[in-house]
Amino acid sequence: MIDFVVLVLLTIITASTPLVFAAIGEIVVEKAGVLNLGVEGMMIVGAIGAFAVAVTTGDATLAILAGALSGLVLAFIFGFLTLYLLSNQVATGLALTLFGIGFSALLGNGFVGQTYGGLPHLDIPILSDLPIVGQLIFGQDILVYLSVVSAIGVTWFLGRTRWGLAVRAVGENHDAAHSIGFSVALIRMGAVLFGGAMAGLGGAYLSLAHTPLWVENMTAGRGWIALALVVFASWKPWRAFFGAYLFGGITIIQLHAQGFGLDVPSQILSMLPYLATIVVLVLISRDDSRLRLSAPACLGRSFHASG
Amino acid sequence: MLIRLEPRAEASRAMVYQSPLIAVVLTLIAGMIMFRIMGTDPLQAVHAFFIEPISTLDGVAELLVKATPLILIGVGLSLGFQANIWNIGAEGQLTLGAIFGGVVALAFFDVESVFLLPAMLIAGIIGGMLWAAVPAFLKARYNTNEILTSLMLVYVSFLLLSFLITGPLRDPDGFNFPESRLFHDSAVLPIILEGTRLHIGFLVALLFAVLAWLMIVKHIIGFQIKVIGMAPAAASFAGFKEKKLIWLTLLISGGAAGLAGAIEVSGPIGQVIPVVSPGYGFTAIIVAFLGRLNPVGVILAGILMALTYLGGDSAQITMNLPNAVTGVFQGMLLFFLLASDVLIRYRIRLGALRVREVTPRQEGVT
């Protein structure tokens, strides 16, 4: 029984980590007042970027960096279009997702069917061999630890640093931020690039650790679920972290359904994360005033300083 | 800065129509660079992609077959997009339309009646509308973001189809393959061009585009849709019912996508299969933008985007290029279109800013 619980907890961590990366990254983007709906596209390109490098070089660190860089490059296209050419953020985000899915399929064409051994896990003598907590806390791979660090780091950055304040200022009132001398476009670009790198890491985790394979469309809507998580978390990183674990828990029900003694078709169980996302969104958006209080005031609005 | 954007006093009408042309040219150039990087002869690849597929009558017919769902869905979506209502889940509504249409065809498998096809198409419309009613209800009632809810339902619809096709709808004599029985002749759309696959659904799509155009141009609803998109506050002062328009635009676009799904299974496919669409519901988003959210423009854009599907297949066969090139072309086209659209509201100025041009006014644009 204990073994089963540990197994379930391990799969929850695996299912949640990509969501943590993508949601935390998108929180920074939206805090800066930019709505990037292209998370799914950045994740899938991150997944193939990381997997391609992992298979060709065999170097896990390089692969992780490649994943982040792939997401970042895609985010740059989005940032350039929305911040400098002032294109509609909703439409551009959708374009990013459509392009990302097509582009990743093209890049991944030669990698279908190849395998990768998975990321190395932490192995501390004694600690990693402890019952239960050994595997759960001291035996994860680097990206799981990085996801925790990023949640804490972003909370600290947004709340406690001068640049975090600048990001929030640009997101709450870009006219005021501009008038006191902040470069709205540059700060937003920084946030967009960070969000892209994080989505890329989320994708990298999918193809390096979650299912160390390349499959077209393997993100399967996780980018969109991450977007919903941002709203669910009221733009607070630590709430997004726990939200991601909640969703990770729902996602793995189908994997362990037989262990739980459930006899429901697998397709019906696979619907759960998507249906849960809808339910959660309804619960959150019913409370209109709270949503309006926590959402960045300039979210989704373009800024052009004439001069 | 040497290159800068200067707001136009008035949005340029001419650029609205020139920008798609600029985008197509830029996409072609970028595509040729991409082919070069992939190690193929760019001119030969472009020929295989864009010319070869439509060099025969059969090819042209196939182009219109693929354009049919794109036009239907693109027209439907463009109504909502004008009102800033973003139905992103057309692929799911299409899937539901295919399921509903397919269930009718299989339920009356042995019935030979002229009413069977209309019943299938109506069932498809109802299926699409039901699926779009969920985001409509949630947005109208709880102000829930329709982008995310409609998109989540796409994944649910895929799983629903997968469940049905491996269970209740599976061909009893099909050796456990996840496919339904082939529809009888009375459940298959009539062909309008002998010897090709071009079916009557294309005319249905054209008719729908004309009706939508009339509604936008002539009917008060069309006016309300445009006002609510451009000036929501003005719309609410004028007493336009926003909730009614949320329901209306989502039901129309959902119904159109459902119809497209029913047409796909009763036309080119002829049975229910696990994947009924190569992403028509998502590509139609690009079609709607490329067609300038105008039904007539959507017809042209739908035909152009259909060519990218044919081109992908053709390039795969003749030049051994991966089929995924299609998706890349579609994504690039939307990128370049959105980038060119900046010229509608701004003009590009070279050289440094002169002092007298400085105005304290700021252009907040959404």
Chai-1 contact restraints between the chains, C-beta under 6 A:
chainA,res_idxA,chainB,res_idxB,connection_type,confidence,min_distance_angstrom,max_distance_angstrom,comment,restraint_id
A,L81,B,L338,contact,1.0,0.0,6.0,A-B,restraint_1
A,L81,B,A339,contact,1.0,0.0,6.0,A-B,restraint_2
A,L85,B,A339,contact,1.0,0.0,6.0,A-B,restraint_3
A,L85,B,V342,contact,1.0,0.0,6.0,A-B,restraint_4
A,L86,B,V342,contact,1.0,0.0,6.0,A-B,restraint_5
A,L86,B,V365,contact,1.0,0.0,6.0,A-B,restraint_6
A,S87,B,L338,contact,1.0,0.0,6.0,A-B,restraint_7
A,A91,B,L338,contact,1.0,0.0,6.0,A-B,restraint_8
A,T92,B,L338,contact,1.0,0.0,6.0,A-B,restraint_9
A,L94,B,I285,contact,1.0,0.0,6.0,A-B,restraint_10
A,A95,B,L334,contact,1.0,0.0,6.0,A-B,restraint_11
A,A95,B,F335,contact,1.0,0.0,6.0,A-B,restraint_12
A,L98,B,F282,contact,1.0,0.0,6.0,A-B,restraint_13
A,L98,B,G331,contact,1.0,0.0,6.0,A-B,restraint_14
A,F99,B,G331,contact,1.0,0.0,6.0,A-B,restraint_15
A,G102,B,A324,contact,1.0,0.0,6.0,A-B,restraint_16
A,G102,B,G327,contact,1.0,0.0,6.0,A-B,restraint_17
A,G102,B,V328,contact,1.0,0.0,6.0,A-B,restraint_18
A,G102,B,G331,contact,1.0,0.0,6.0,A-B,restraint_19
A,F103,B,V328,contact,1.0,0.0,6.0,A-B,restraint_20
A,A105,B,A324,contact,1.0,0.0,6.0,A-B,restraint_21
A,L106,B,P322,contact,1.0,0.0,6.0,A-B,restraint_22
A,L106,B,A324,contact,1.0,0.0,6.0,A-B,restraint_23
A,L106,B,V328,contact,1.0,0.0,6.0,A-B,restraint_24
A,N109,B,P322,contact,1.0,0.0,6.0,A-B,restraint_25
A,G221,B,Y155,contact,1.0,0.0,6.0,A-B,restraint_26
A,W224,B,L151,contact,1.0,0.0,6.0,A-B,restraint_27
A,A228,B,L148,contact,1.0,0.0,6.0,A-B,restraint_28
A,P265,B,F163,contact,1.0,0.0,6.0,A-B,restraint_29
A,Q267,B,L159,contact,1.0,0.0,6.0,A-B,restraint_30
A,Q267,B,S162,contact,1.0,0.0,6.0,A-B,restraint_31
A,Q267,B,F163,contact,1.0,0.0,6.0,A-B,restraint_32
A,S270,B,L159,contact,1.0,0.0,6.0,A-B,restraint_33
A,M271,B,V156,contact,1.0,0.0,6.0,A-B,restraint_34
A,M271,B,L159,contact,1.0,0.0,6.0,A-B,restraint_35
A,Y274,B,M152,contact,1.0,0.0,6.0,A-B,restraint_36
A,Y274,B,Y155,contact,1.0,0.0,6.0,A-B,restraint_37
A,Y274,B,V156,contact,1.0,0.0,6.0,A-B,restraint_38
A,T277,B,M152,contact,1.0,0.0,6.0,A-B,restraint_39
A,I278,B,T149,contact,1.0,0.0,6.0,A-B,restraint_40
A,I278,B,M152,contact,1.0,0.0,6.0,A-B,restraint_41
A,L281,B,T144,contact,1.0,0.0,6.0,A-B,restraint_42
A,L281,B,L148,contact,1.0,0.0,6.0,A-B,restraint_43
A,V282,B,L138,contact,1.0,0.0,6.0,A-B,restraint_44
A,V282,B,Y142,contact,1.0,0.0,6.0,A-B,restraint_45
A,V282,B,T144,contact,1.0,0.0,6.0,A-B,restraint_46
A,S285,B,Y142,contact,1.0,0.0,6.0,A-B,restraint_47
A,S285,B,N143,contact,1.0,0.0,6.0,A-B,restraint_48
A,S285,B,T144,contact,1.0,0.0,6.0,A-B,restraint_49
A,R286,B,Y142,contact,1.0,0.0,6.0,A-B,restraint_50
A,D288,B,N143,contact,1.0,0.0,6.0,A-B,restraint_51
A,R301,B,T366,contact,1.0,0.0,6.0,A-B,restraint_52
A,S302,B,V365,contact,1.0,0.0,6.0,A-B,restraint_53
A,S302,B,T366,contact,1.0,0.0,6.0,A-B,restraint_54
A,H304,B,E363,contact,1.0,0.0,6.0,A-B,restraint_55
A,A305,B,Q362,contact,1.0,0.0,6.0,A-B,restraint_56
A,S306,B,T359,contact,1.0,0.0,6.0,A-B,restraint_57
A,S306,B,E363,contact,1.0,0.0,6.0,A-B,restraint_58
A,G307,B,V358,contact,1.0,0.0,6.0,A-B,restraint_59
